[in-house]
Structures are given as structure tokens and as C-alpha cells.
Amino acid sequence: MAYDQFTILKSTAVPMPIENVDTDQIIPARFLKATERKGFGDNLFRDWRYESDNTPKKDFVLNNPIYSGKILVGGKNFGSGSSREHAAWAIYDYGFRCVVSSFFADIFKNNSLNVGILPVTVSPAFLDKIFTAIEADPKAELVVDLSAQSITIAATGESESFDINSYKKHNLMNGYDDIDYLQAMKEEIKQFADKSIY
């Protein structure tokens, strides 16, 4: 399945300064029965977003109309807990294309990269600056440049670089998953296979 190409993302952001957000909070286990990657966004942070009678909780950030955008800014240790890839599906399906934190659980980070979400790891100090900028202006924009591997607070120009695996970077910039990557190389694979035949 191909995903949106990720080159430069300039967007407002949704702040969630909560540490140790685990995958069961991102998508509760009772919503894992579906096998297609659709509809999970409806239940993103379900127990934090809704009361038991399905009315939205007014104090939860996703229910606050002043915040919007394709970037989710989380606290330290985002995506801990079980390895369910549904957590990444839910974030993508909701509309986020980038998650920023000072630390990601490894499995969640890899699952995100596999489904077209860019996890950007920044220093704790820069994360604080992002939260401060959004608090001062909910319409503050972040600029995430995958090619340059940088994230910038547009209003101040403050920037920080981030690391990413070169293979995953290539796939994100082309909108590929692993199968798309192989299909894009099918001629090279065929030529290699032909040379290998005795």
C-alpha cells in the first residue's frame, strides 16, 4: 500500500505534553479486531477522547477546536507498551503525518515509518520550545523538512536536526511501503535474476 509522499510538511500542531503514552492508550485493545487499515482514526485515544456514553470529553486536546494540523507533539516515551501496529494505523488514519517527541519506543517508531508517519526525535529542550510556541499561539506552525532532516518553529526560526534510517527516508519521500520499494526495483531484480541463471 502506497502512502502520501513526505517531503516538506508545514503545519500547525496538536500538543499532547503527556509522558509515557502507550499503545493501549493510542488505540485500546478492544478495537484491534479489524484487519484493514481503515477506521482506526475514529478510535484514536478513544478512552481519553470520549465518555462511556460516547460524548466527547471537553478537556481532551483532540476535542479542542483551537488545535489542528498534521503534526502531533507528544511527551517523552511516546508509543511504549505492546507492539501493536494498529497504534500507528490509528494515528495515520486520523490524519497525522508526523509525531514529535523527545523519545519513542523502538517498535512504535518502526511501525510508524512503515505506514507513512515520520517520527521526529528532538531534544527535551527543543520539545519544550515547541510546546511553548504552541501555547503562545495555537496556530504556530512547524516545518518538517525530511530531505534536510530538520524541524523548525516557523515563528522563531529555531531549528533542530533529526536522524532517520536512509532506507526509511527514501521510502517516505517516495510514498513507498516495503512492497512498493521492491516493485520499483523490479527491473533491476529481473536483470540480477537473469544474470544468476546458469
Backbone as numpy.savetxt, mean C-alpha at the origin, in Angstrom:
# Nx Ny Nz CAx CAy CAz Cx Cy Cz
-2.69 -11.08 -13.03 -3.53 -9.89 -13.03 -2.66 -8.65 -13.03
-2.85 -7.78 -14.01 -2.08 -6.54 -14.07 -2.67 -5.51 -13.10
-1.81 -4.62 -12.64 -2.24 -3.58 -11.71 -1.92 -2.22 -12.31
-2.36 -1.17 -11.63 -2.06 0.18 -12.08 -0.54 0.37 -12.13
-0.07 1.02 -13.18 1.35 1.37 -13.23 1.64 2.43 -12.18
2.73 2.25 -11.48 3.10 3.20 -10.42 4.38 3.92 -10.86
4.27 5.21 -11.10 5.45 6.00 -11.45 5.63 7.11 -10.41
4.82 8.17 -10.55 4.80 9.24 -9.56 3.38 9.39 -9.05
3.22 9.30 -7.75 1.91 9.46 -7.13 1.91 10.74 -6.30
1.07 11.69 -6.68 0.90 12.92 -5.90 -0.52 12.91 -5.37
-0.66 12.85 -4.06 -1.98 12.66 -3.49 -2.04 13.18 -2.06
-3.25 13.52 -1.64 -3.49 13.72 -0.22 -3.39 12.36 0.46
-3.38 12.37 1.79 -3.16 11.13 2.52 -4.12 10.99 3.69
-4.35 9.75 4.06 -5.20 9.44 5.21 -4.28 9.06 6.37
-4.31 9.81 7.48 -3.40 9.53 8.59 -3.99 8.52 9.58
-3.21 7.53 9.93 -3.62 6.55 10.93 -2.42 6.31 11.86
-2.18 7.23 12.79 -0.99 7.13 13.64 -1.15 6.10 14.76
-1.43 4.87 14.36 -1.62 3.77 15.31 -0.50 2.76 15.08
0.19 2.39 16.13 1.27 1.41 16.01 0.72 -0.01 16.09
1.49 -0.93 15.50 1.19 -2.37 15.59 -0.18 -2.73 15.00
-0.53 -2.11 13.88 -1.77 -2.48 13.19 -1.55 -3.85 12.55
-2.34 -4.83 12.98 -2.12 -6.17 12.44 -3.13 -6.51 11.34
-2.87 -7.62 10.68 -3.67 -7.96 9.50 -5.11 -8.34 9.87
-5.35 -8.77 11.10 -6.73 -9.07 11.50 -7.53 -7.79 11.72
-6.84 -6.70 12.04 -7.52 -5.42 12.13 -7.75 -4.84 10.73
-6.80 -5.10 9.84 -6.93 -4.61 8.46 -8.11 -5.30 7.77
-8.18 -6.63 7.89 -9.31 -7.38 7.32 -9.61 -8.55 8.27
-10.68 -8.44 9.06 -11.00 -9.50 10.02 -11.16 -10.87 9.36
-10.82 -11.90 10.13 -10.77 -13.27 9.60 -12.09 -13.73 9.00
-13.21 -13.23 9.51 -14.51 -13.71 9.02 -14.79 -13.29 7.58
-13.96 -12.41 7.03 -14.17 -11.96 5.65 -13.18 -12.59 4.66
-12.55 -13.69 5.06 -11.51 -14.27 4.21 -12.01 -15.40 3.32
-13.30 -15.62 3.28 -13.82 -16.78 2.54 -13.79 -16.59 1.03
-13.86 -15.35 0.57 -13.86 -15.10 -0.88 -12.50 -15.47 -1.48
-12.53 -15.93 -2.72 -11.30 -16.32 -3.40 -10.87 -15.31 -4.45
-11.78 -14.44 -4.88 -11.44 -13.38 -5.83 -11.01 -12.14 -5.07
-10.19 -11.33 -5.72 -9.65 -10.15 -5.05 -10.57 -8.95 -5.18
-11.85 -9.17 -5.04 -12.81 -8.07 -5.19 -13.68 -7.97 -3.94
-14.04 -6.74 -3.61 -14.97 -6.51 -2.51 -14.35 -6.43 -1.14
-13.04 -6.69 -1.05 -12.41 -6.66 0.27 -12.31 -5.25 0.83
-12.29 -4.25 -0.04 -12.21 -2.87 0.42 -13.41 -2.47 1.26
-14.55 -3.10 1.01 -15.76 -2.80 1.79 -15.57 -3.13 3.26
-14.68 -4.08 3.53 -14.47 -4.53 4.91 -13.10 -4.16 5.46
-12.41 -3.24 4.79 -11.13 -2.75 5.30 -11.35 -2.09 6.66
-10.59 -2.53 7.66 -10.72 -2.03 9.03 -12.18 -2.11 9.52
-12.85 -3.18 9.15 -14.28 -3.30 9.40 -14.67 -3.02 10.86
-13.97 -3.63 11.79 -14.37 -3.49 13.19 -14.03 -2.12 13.76
-13.11 -1.42 13.11 -12.79 -0.06 13.52 -13.71 0.95 12.83
-14.20 0.59 11.65 -15.03 1.52 10.87 -16.50 1.50 11.26
-16.99 0.33 11.70 -18.44 0.17 11.89 -18.80 -0.36 13.27
-19.96 0.07 13.74 -20.55 -0.49 14.93 -21.13 -1.87 14.59
-21.57 -2.59 15.60 -22.13 -3.93 15.36 -23.40 -3.90 14.51
-24.08 -2.74 14.48 -25.28 -2.61 13.65 -24.96 -2.01 12.27
-23.67 -1.98 11.93 -23.18 -1.52 10.62 -23.25 -0.01 10.42
-23.50 0.74 11.45 -23.43 2.21 11.32 -21.97 2.64 11.46
-21.54 3.60 10.65 -20.14 4.04 10.70 -19.79 4.69 12.04
-18.58 4.38 12.52 -18.08 5.02 13.73 -17.52 6.39 13.35
-18.10 7.43 13.91 -17.74 8.79 13.50 -16.30 9.15 13.81
-15.71 8.51 14.82 -14.37 8.90 15.23 -13.26 8.15 14.49
-13.64 7.28 13.53 -12.60 6.55 12.79 -12.23 7.33 11.53
-10.94 7.37 11.23 -10.43 8.27 10.20 -11.02 8.01 8.81
-11.29 6.75 8.46 -11.85 6.48 7.13 -13.28 6.98 7.00
-13.92 7.28 8.11 -15.27 7.83 8.08 -15.28 9.35 8.21
-14.10 9.96 8.22 -13.97 11.41 8.35 -13.80 12.01 6.95
-14.77 12.76 6.47 -14.71 13.26 5.08 -13.59 14.26 4.80
-12.95 14.78 5.84 -11.87 15.74 5.56 -10.60 15.04 5.09
-10.52 13.71 5.27 -9.34 12.97 4.83 -9.69 12.10 3.63
-8.82 12.11 2.65 -9.01 11.28 1.46 -7.66 11.12 0.77
-7.65 10.35 -0.29 -6.43 10.20 -1.07 -6.05 8.75 -1.27
-4.97 8.56 -2.03 -4.51 7.22 -2.38 -3.35 6.75 -1.52
-3.01 7.54 -0.50 -1.89 7.20 0.38 -2.40 7.03 1.81
-2.08 5.91 2.41 -2.40 5.65 3.82 -1.11 5.77 4.62
-1.14 6.60 5.65 0.05 6.79 6.49 -0.21 6.13 7.84
0.52 5.08 8.13 0.30 4.32 9.36 1.43 4.49 10.34
1.19 4.01 11.56 2.22 4.05 12.59 3.22 2.92 12.42
4.14 2.83 13.35 5.21 1.83 13.31 4.64 0.42 13.37
5.30 -0.50 12.66 4.96 -1.92 12.65 3.58 -2.16 12.04
3.41 -1.67 10.83 2.15 -1.82 10.11 2.12 -3.18 9.42
1.00 -3.90 9.58 0.83 -5.17 8.88 1.38 -6.37 9.61
1.52 -6.29 10.91 2.02 -7.43 11.68 0.92 -8.49 11.79
1.24 -9.60 12.42 0.23 -10.65 12.60 0.30 -11.72 11.53
-0.84 -12.30 11.21 -0.88 -13.43 10.29 -0.49 -12.99 8.87
-0.18 -13.98 8.05 0.38 -13.69 6.72 -0.67 -13.48 5.64
-1.92 -13.32 6.00 -2.99 -13.27 4.99 -2.76 -12.17 3.95
-2.75 -12.57 2.68 -2.58 -11.58 1.62 -3.86 -10.78 1.40
-4.96 -11.22 1.98 -6.22 -10.49 1.88 -6.09 -9.08 2.45
-5.17 -8.89 3.40 -4.98 -7.55 3.98 -4.52 -6.58 2.91
-3.58 -7.02 2.09 -3.12 -6.17 0.98 -4.22 -6.00 -0.05
-4.97 -7.06 -0.33 -6.09 -6.95 -1.29 -7.08 -5.89 -0.83
-7.39 -5.88 0.48 -8.38 -4.94 1.01 -7.90 -3.50 0.87
-6.64 -3.28 1.13 -6.09 -1.91 1.01 -6.12 -1.45 -0.44
-5.73 -2.34 -1.36 -5.75 -2.00 -2.78 -7.18 -1.78 -3.27
-8.07 -2.67 -2.88 -9.46 -2.59 -3.34 -10.16 -1.33 -2.81
-9.74 -0.85 -1.66 -10.33 0.37 -1.11 -9.90 1.59 -1.92
-8.72 1.51 -2.55 -8.26 2.61 -3.38 -6.89 3.16 -3.02
-6.28 2.61 -1.99 -4.93 3.06 -1.64 -3.91 2.42 -2.58
-2.93 3.20 -2.99 -1.86 2.68 -3.84 -0.50 2.75 -3.16
-0.47 3.36 -1.98 0.79 3.49 -1.24 0.47 3.51 0.25
1.29 2.81 1.02 1.19 2.86 2.48 2.55 3.30 3.00
2.54 4.27 3.91 3.77 4.82 4.47 3.83 4.46 5.95
4.98 4.00 6.40 5.18 3.68 7.81 6.68 3.71 8.10
7.01 3.70 9.38 8.44 3.64 9.74 8.92 2.19 9.83
7.98 1.24 9.80 8.36 -0.19 9.80 7.17 -1.02 9.35
7.45 -1.98 8.45 6.43 -2.91 7.97 6.81 -4.34 8.35
5.81 -5.14 8.67 6.04 -6.58 8.78 6.43 -7.10 7.40
7.44 -7.98 7.35 8.00 -8.42 6.06 6.97 -9.07 5.15
6.14 -9.96 5.70 5.18 -10.67 4.85 4.15 -9.70 4.28
3.66 -8.78 5.11 2.72 -7.79 4.61 3.37 -6.93 3.53
4.61 -6.55 3.74 5.32 -5.73 2.75 5.40 -6.44 1.41
5.77 -7.72 1.43 5.87 -8.48 0.18 4.51 -8.70 -0.46
3.49 -8.98 0.35 2.15 -9.15 -0.20 1.68 -7.86 -0.88
2.01 -6.73 -0.29 1.61 -5.44 -0.87 2.28 -5.23 -2.22
3.57 -5.47 -2.28 4.30 -5.32 -3.54 3.74 -6.24 -4.61
3.28 -7.41 -4.21 2.75 -8.38 -5.18 1.41 -7.98 -5.76
0.68 -7.07 -5.09 -0.65 -6.70 -5.58 -0.73 -5.24 -6.04
0.41 -4.59 -6.20 0.39 -3.25 -6.76 0.37 -2.11 -5.76
0.65 -2.40 -4.49 0.73 -1.35 -3.47 2.20 -1.11 -3.16
2.60 0.16 -3.09 3.97 0.50 -2.74 4.06 0.79 -1.24
4.76 -0.07 -0.48 5.00 0.23 0.93 6.28 1.08 1.04
6.15 2.26 1.58 7.29 3.18 1.70 7.72 3.26 3.16
8.94 2.83 3.42 9.48 2.88 4.77 10.28 4.16 4.95
9.88 4.97 5.92 10.58 6.23 6.21 11.10 6.20 7.64
11.95 7.13 7.97 12.46 7.22 9.33 11.35 7.68 10.27
11.43 7.33 11.56 10.42 7.81 12.51 10.29 9.33 12.51
11.41 10.03 12.36 11.37 11.49 12.35 10.59 12.03 11.15
10.81 11.42 9.97 10.11 11.89 8.78 8.63 11.52 8.84
8.33 10.35 9.43 6.93 9.97 9.61 6.21 11.00 10.48
6.87 11.45 11.53 6.28 12.48 12.39 6.03 13.77 11.61
6.94 14.11 10.72 6.77 15.32 9.90 5.55 15.18 8.98
5.34 13.98 8.45 4.18 13.74 7.59 2.89 13.91 8.39
2.84 13.29 9.56 1.64 13.42 10.40 1.39 14.88 10.78
2.46 15.61 11.07 2.33 17.02 11.43 1.78 17.83 10.27
2.27 17.54 9.05 1.81 18.26 7.86 0.33 18.00 7.60
-0.11 16.75 7.77 -1.51 16.41 7.53 -2.40 17.01 8.62
-1.90 17.04 9.84 -2.67 17.63 10.94 -2.87 19.13 10.70
-1.83 19.78 10.18 -1.93 21.21 9.90 -2.84 21.50 8.72
-2.86 20.58 7.74 -3.68 20.76 6.55 -4.08 19.40 6.00
-5.33 18.98 6.23 -5.78 17.67 5.73 -5.64 17.51 4.22
-5.50 18.62 3.50 -5.32 18.55 2.05 -3.85 18.58 1.64
-2.97 18.47 2.62 -1.53 18.42 2.32 -1.24 17.22 1.42
-0.41 17.44 0.43 -0.10 16.37 -0.53 1.29 15.80 -0.29
1.40 14.52 -0.57 2.68 13.83 -0.60 2.99 13.46 -2.04
4.25 13.50 -2.40 4.68 13.10 -3.73 5.60 11.90 -3.60
5.14 10.77 -4.12 5.92 9.53 -4.05 6.43 9.25 -5.46
7.73 9.34 -5.61 8.38 9.13 -6.91 9.10 7.79 -6.87
8.52 6.78 -7.51 9.11 5.45 -7.45 10.42 5.38 -8.21
10.50 6.06 -9.34 11.74 6.03 -10.12 12.91 6.58 -9.30
12.68 7.71 -8.64 13.73 8.33 -7.83 13.82 7.73 -6.43
12.83 6.90 -6.08 12.74 6.29 -4.75 12.76 7.36 -3.66
11.84 8.32 -3.82 11.77 9.42 -2.85 10.32 9.72 -2.51
10.12 10.25 -1.30 8.82 10.73 -0.86 9.01 12.15 -0.35
8.13 13.05 -0.78 8.28 14.47 -0.48 6.97 15.02 0.08
7.10 15.86 1.09 5.96 16.62 1.59 5.87 17.87 0.71
4.84 17.94 -0.11 4.78 18.98 -1.15 4.86 20.38 -0.56
4.19 20.63 0.54 4.11 21.99 1.10 5.45 22.50 1.59
6.29 21.62 2.10 7.57 22.06 2.67 8.76 21.71 1.80
8.58 20.76 0.89 9.69 20.33 0.05 10.61 19.34 0.75
10.30 19.00 2.00 11.14 18.03 2.71 10.96 16.66 2.10
12.07 15.96 1.95 12.05 14.71 1.21 12.93 13.67 1.89
12.61 12.42 1.61 13.44 11.32 2.12 13.42 10.20 1.09
14.51 9.48 1.00 14.59 8.37 0.06 14.13 7.08 0.74
13.75 6.11 -0.08 13.34 4.80 0.46 13.92 3.70 -0.41
14.03 2.52 0.16 14.59 1.37 -0.54 13.47 0.50 -1.11
13.78 -0.18 -2.21 12.85 -1.14 -2.78 13.64 -2.14 -3.63
13.23 -3.38 -3.61 13.83 -4.41 -4.44 13.68 -4.03 -5.91
14.75 -4.17 -6.68 14.74 -3.71 -8.08 13.72 -4.46 -8.94
13.53 -5.75 -8.67 12.55 -6.53 -9.42 11.13 -6.04 -9.13
10.83 -5.81 -7.86 9.51 -5.31 -7.48 9.30 -3.90 -8.03
10.33 -3.10 -8.03 10.23 -1.75 -8.59 9.87 -1.81 -10.06
10.55 -2.67 -10.80 10.28 -2.84 -12.23 8.82 -3.25 -12.45
8.35 -4.20 -11.66 6.98 -4.67 -11.81 5.96 -3.57 -11.51
6.18 -2.83 -10.43 5.25 -1.75 -10.08 5.20 -0.68 -11.16
6.35 -0.33 -11.69 6.39 0.73 -12.70 5.73 0.30 -14.00
5.64 -1.01 -14.22 5.01 -1.52 -15.43 3.61 -2.07 -15.20
3.17 -2.07 -13.94 1.85 -2.62 -13.62 1.79 -4.13 -13.72
2.92 -4.79 -13.46 3.00 -6.24 -13.60 2.84 -6.95 -12.26
2.23 -8.14 -12.31 2.44 -9.10 -11.23 3.49 -10.09 -11.76
3.77 -11.15 -11.00 4.85 -12.07 -11.41 4.55 -12.75 -12.74
3.28 -13.06 -12.99 2.93 -13.73 -14.25 3.04 -12.76 -15.42
2.61 -11.52 -15.21 2.75 -10.51 -16.26 4.23 -10.35 -16.65
5.09 -10.37 -15.64 6.53 -10.23 -15.88 7.04 -11.35 -16.78
6.62 -12.57 -16.49 7.05 -13.70 -17.31 6.47 -13.62 -18.72
5.22 -13.20 -18.83 4.60 -13.08 -20.15 5.30 -12.01 -21.00
5.76 -10.95 -20.35 6.48 -9.90 -21.07 7.83 -10.41 -21.59
8.32 -11.50 -21.00 9.61 -12.05 -21.41 9.47 -13.32 -22.24
8.25 -13.59 -22.74 8.02 -14.89 -23.37 8.91 -15.11 -24.60
9.21 -14.05 -25.35 10.09 -14.23 -26.52 11.50 -14.61 -26.09
12.01 -13.93 -25.05 13.34 -14.28 -24.55 13.37 -15.69 -23.98
12.28 -16.07 -23.30 12.20 -17.42 -22.74 12.17 -18.45 -23.86
11.40 -18.15 -24.91 11.32 -19.08 -26.05 12.67 -19.24 -26.73
13.36 -18.10 -26.91 14.69 -18.16 -27.55 15.66 -18.97 -26.71
15.60 -18.78 -25.40 16.48 -19.54 -24.50 16.15 -21.03 -24.57
14.85 -21.34 -24.58 14.42 -22.73 -24.64 14.86 -23.37 -25.95
14.75 -22.62 -27.05 15.16 -23.16 -28.37 16.64 -23.47 -28.39
17.44 -22.63 -27.75 18.89 -22.85 -27.71 19.25 -24.05 -26.86
18.35 -24.36 -25.89 18.63 -25.44 -24.95 18.27 -26.81 -25.49
17.56 -26.83 -26.64 17.15 -28.11 -27.21 18.34 -28.74 -27.94
18.58 -30.00 -27.62 19.71 -30.70 -28.28 19.36 -31.05 -29.72
